[in-house]
Amino acid sequence: MLAMGESETTDKVGTAAPLNVERRIAWLSRHIDLREKRILDVGCGYGRWTMKFAEFSDEVYGLEPSEEEVSSFRQRNSTRATVTQGVSEAIPYPDAFFDLVFLNEVIEHVADVDRTLNEIRRVLRPGAMLAVLCPNRLYPFETHGVKLASGRMLRPVVPFIPYLPTALGSRLFTYMARNYFPWEMRGLLRRHGFEVVSSGFVWQTFENISGVSPVLVRKLAPVLRAISLTLEKVPLFRAFGVSQAHICRKGPRAEGHSQ
């Protein structure tokens, strides 16, 4: 995974495990009709999500900083979607161009969050939508892991690291990505001129998305998955899901916030 301050990308497996894709697309479809929308997938990696959107629309675009991943996408896919090399801080499309921007587990990695959200707002037409999924700091595990002062990576199975105050955690670890409480993310989106239409949480599917799940967890995956997807529906418990999910509409810019 990328360290904070690097440009955004997804890893080669990323969140595109089959059940995870199915459930997140279903969540998105409950709020937004994806058919015939002009869609931008920011930080699209190898384009697995981008191609999923191409099942709904003929105008799907991906933005990815890695030349290798853009090249791989173009070699493996038809012209059903267009993937461009670039960064979220300087999106190479005109103003008011898109109906939907998809930001899936990316905002925690971008070099400049403010510029990214300003650019996304710029390329959305008036009233268009932004979907954001990102780590949930209420979840008791730091899914990206952290690096100790010795340089050794502390695996994500160590609990309660997200609950440490940032000032203390920054003295003990190097974080591999940002992490937000849900109210922090909603405030950030509102300050950049987005109306938060709906907020929720997504729980784990135990498909070894990180690639480093312990053997016992992999063996117990079906049982853990059933428990996880049940708790996702339970009031109070659902707020502790691995990711937070927000549907936003482009609105007027917050007073005092400049481009």
C-alpha positions, -999 to 999 in steps of 0.1 A, spaced: 0 0 0 11 36 -5 23 58 22 6 91 29 17 118 6 21 96 -25 -4 99 -54 -34 76 -52 -36 41 -67 -51 8 -58 -31 -23 -52 -32 -52 -77 -60 -71 -59 -74 -41 -41 -111 -41 -32 -121 -58 -64 -127 -92 -49 -160 -106 -64 -183 -104 -34 -169 -71 -23 -175 -57 -58 -210 -71 -59 -220 -56 -26 -205 -22 -32 -221 -19 -66 -254 -30 -51 -250 -3 -24 -242 23 -51 -271 12 -73 -296 17 -45 -288 54 -44 -278 62 -80 -291 48 -114 -258 39 -131 -273 34 -165 -261 58 -192 -242 80 -168 -209 96 -176 -187 81 -148 -152 87 -136 -134 61 -115 -106 80 -97 -75 59 -87 -88 30 -108 -57 8 -107 -60 -21 -131 -96 -10 -139 -117 -38 -124 -142 -14 -111 -140 7 -142 -150 -23 -163 -178 -31 -139 -193 4 -145 -190 -3 -183 -217 -29 -178 -241 0 -171 -228 28 -193 -209 34 -226 -193 66 -211 -169 53 -184 -135 68 -177 -108 58 -153 -79 80 -139 -48 63 -126 -13 76 -119 6 44 -126 17 41 -162 21 3 -157 -15 -1 -146 -29 21 -173 -9 1 -199 -21 -32 -184 -57 -20 -186 -54 -11 -223 -38 -44 -231 -65 -65 -214 -97 -45 -222 -116 -33 -252 -126 3 -258 -156 0 -235 -139 23 -211 -112 49 -213 -84 50 -187 -60 79 -186 -28 84 -167 -31 113 -143 -35 123 -107 -66 134 -88 -51 168 -80 -52 177 -117 -80 158 -134 -76 161 -172 -113 167 -181 -133 199 -186 -156 215 -160 -190 200 -154 -182 169 -175 -193 140 -153 -226 127 -138 -208 106 -112 -173 103 -97 -164 71 -78 -137 74 -51 -133 39 -37 -106 35 -10 -85 63 -26 -90 95 -6 -69 82 22 -39 79 -1 -40 111 -22 -12 136 -20 -35 166 -15 -70 159 -2 -82 195 -7 -71 198 -43 -85 164 -50 -120 173 -38 -118 207 -55 -110 190 -88 -137 164 -84 -162 191 -77 -150 210 -107 -155 181 -132 -190 173 -118 -220 189 -135 -243 209 -112 -263 184 -90 -241 155 -100 -230 128 -76 -198 117 -58 -196 83 -41 -169 80 -15 -158 48 3 -129 49 26 -115 34 59 -137 38 90 -117 48 121 -144 33 143 -133 -1 129 -109 -14 156 -81 -25 132 -58 -4 110 -64 -22 77 -34 -7 60 -10 -16 88 15 8 104 53 8 104 72 8 137 102 30 144 124 -1 137 110 -2 102 90 -34 108 54 -34 96 28 -41 123 2 -63 108 -35 -52 106 -45 -79 131 -33 -58 160 -64 -41 174 -73 -6 186 -46 13 168 -72 36 151 -85 45 185 -52 61 196 -51 99 194 -34 109 161 -7 130 180 2 99 201 0 74 172 22 96 150 50 94 176 48 56 177 41 47 141 43 57 105 8 54 91 5 39 56 -28 58 49 -50 84 65 -80 72 86 -111 92 93 -140 91 117 -173 92 98 -182 127 111 -147 139 100 -153 127 65 -188 142 63 -174 175 75 -146 174 50 -170 167 21 -194 195 32 -165 220 34 -157 213 -2 -192 220 -15 -209 186 -13 -242 178 2 -240 144 20 -272 127 8 -266 93 25 -240 78 48 -235 42 58 -210 14 65 -196 -16 47 -185 -47 65 -158 -72 56 -163 -100 31 -133 -120 42 -119 -125 7 -83 -118 18 -84 -85 0 -52 -74 18 -34 -106 7 -20 -111 43 -49 -126 62 -38 -152 88 -43 -188 78 -69 -193 106 -89 -163 93 -88 -177 57 -101 -211 70 -129 -195 90 -138 -171 62 -173 -185 55 -183 -183 91 -167 -149 97 -184 -136 65 -218 -147 77 -213 -130 111 -199 -99 94 -228 -95 70 -253 -100 98 -238 -74 120 -238 -50 92 -276 -49 95 -277 -44 133 -282 -9 146 -252 4 166 -230 -25 155 -231 -15 118 -211 17 126 -180 -4 132 -177 -17 96 -144 -17 78 -154 11 55 -176 42 56 -197 50 25 -211 84 15 -233 95 -14 -229 132 -21 -244 157 -44 -225 187 -58 -239 217 -41 -229 253 -35 -194 258 -21 -192 263 17 -189 300 27 -153 310 31 -138 281 12 -119 291 -19 -109 270 -49 
